[in-house]
Amino acid sequence: MLVFWRFITIVLSALALTMTSAHVLELPQKMTYTPEMYAAVNTTLYRYFAIIGGPYQIGSIVSALVLTMLMRPSVTFRWVLVGTLLLIAAFVSWVVLVLPVNREVAAALDASPQAVPSLWLHWRDRWEYGHVTGFVLHLAGFCALVMSVARDTQVRGSR
């Protein structure tokens, strides 16, 4: 049972990490786009990031919480706990930094589509660097989860 939850948690966390990693890799190019180009890219490219990436991220958090409960008496509990808390922090950073921008842009798309490029220009730094923040937190959480497996393997190997 423990192996299953470790596997699921690490796989879901890795898949969710691909979403934030993509944002970080795109950032240098996108910061040079004109407002019109930036708006065109951002309002069309990321649909599946939400449809697929959201469940990856929520799934990784839920499975990490289950794993944390299962690992409580173990030597590597702290690594799993830190990993879980960092995954949660990554999600919270998205809710606080990125989601409000998404909502502003969605409302503008409905009410006044011609205003979207200037709106994106206004919110671009917060949206982009909000994703960078989430990436750093998520990567650290993923590393902590992987470290829990590595440490557990080391402890078992020394017996």
N, C-alpha and C positions, 0 to 999 in steps of 0.2 A: 504493500500500500504506500509506504514512504517513497519507494523508488518511482512509482506512478506519479505522485504529487510533485516530486522534484523534477521529473521529466517534463510534465505539463507546465509547471511554473517557468522553467528555463526556456522551453520552446515558445510559450506565449510572450514571455518577456523579450526574447530575441526578436520575434516577429513585430512586436510593438516598437522595439528599438529601431527597426528599419524605417518606420515612419518619421521619427524625429531626426534620424540620421540623414534621411533624404532632404529634409528642410535645411539642415546645416550645410550640406553639400551644395544646395542650390543658392544659398544666401549671397555669396559674392557676386554672382551674375545678376541675380534679381535686384540687388541694390543699385545697379546701374540702369535699370529699365526706366523708360519714360512712365509717367503716371498711367497713360492709356495702356501701354504694354503690360505693366504690372497688374493693373485691374483685370485685363483680359486673361492673363495667366492665372491669377489667384481666384477668379470667379469661375474658372472652368476646370482646372487641373486637379483639384483636391477632393472631388466628390467621394472617391473610394477610400481616401484616407479616413474619412469619417465613417463610412459604411463598414469598412473592414477594419481599419485601425482602431476605432473606438472599442469594438468587442475584444480585439487583441489586448488593448490596454486594461480594460475592466477585467477581462478574464485573467490576465497576469496578476492583477491585484487580488482578486478573489482566491485564486489558487495559491498565491503567496501567503495569504492569511490562513488558509487551511494548513499549508505546510508549516507555518509558524506554530500553530497549535499542536501539530504532530511532532514537532522537533523540540518541544519545551524541555524534556529531560536530557537532551543531548549536549555533547561537547560543542557542537557547531551552532547551537541555538542562536547565539548572538549574531553570527553572520547572516542567518536567515532573517532574524528580526530587523537588522539594519537594512538588508536588501528590501524587505517588505516596506519598511518606513520610507525608504528612498523612492520606491515605485509609487507609493501614495503621494509623496511630496511632488514627484514629477507630474502626476495627474492634477494635484491642487494648483501647481504653477500654471498648467494649461487652463484650468477653470478661471483663475484670477487674471492671467495676462492675455491669453489668446481668445478665449470664448467671448468676452465682451466685444472684441474687435469683430469677430465673426458675426455677432448679432447686429452690430452697427451697420456692417456692410450688407447683410441680408435685408435689413429694414430699408436701406437706401436703394437696393436693387428693386424692391417692390414700389417704393414711393417716388424715387427720382433717379433712375439709372444713369443719367448724364452726370450726376454728382459723384458717382462711385470712384472715378480716377482720383479726384482731389481728396476724397475721403480716405482712400488707400494710402495716398501720399502722407496724409496726416497721421495715420495709425501704423504705417509700415514698420518703423523701428520697434514699436512695442510688439507687433505680431511676429516679426522675424526673431528678435532677441528673446521673446517669450518661448519660442520653439527651441532656441539654443539652451535656455535655462532648463527646459524639460528634458532635452537630450542629455545634458550633463548629469542631472539627477537620475534619469533613467539608466544611463550607462553605469553610474556608480552603484545603483541598486542591482543591476544585472551582474556586475563584477562581484558584489558581495554574495549573491546567490551562487555564482560559480565557485567562489572561494569556499563557501560552505561545503560544497561537494569535494573540492580539492583537500580541504582540511580533514574532512571525515575520512577520505581515502587514505590520507597520510596517517591518521590516528589508527585506523584499522590495519594498515600495513605494518605499523610498528609493533603490533601485538604478536 
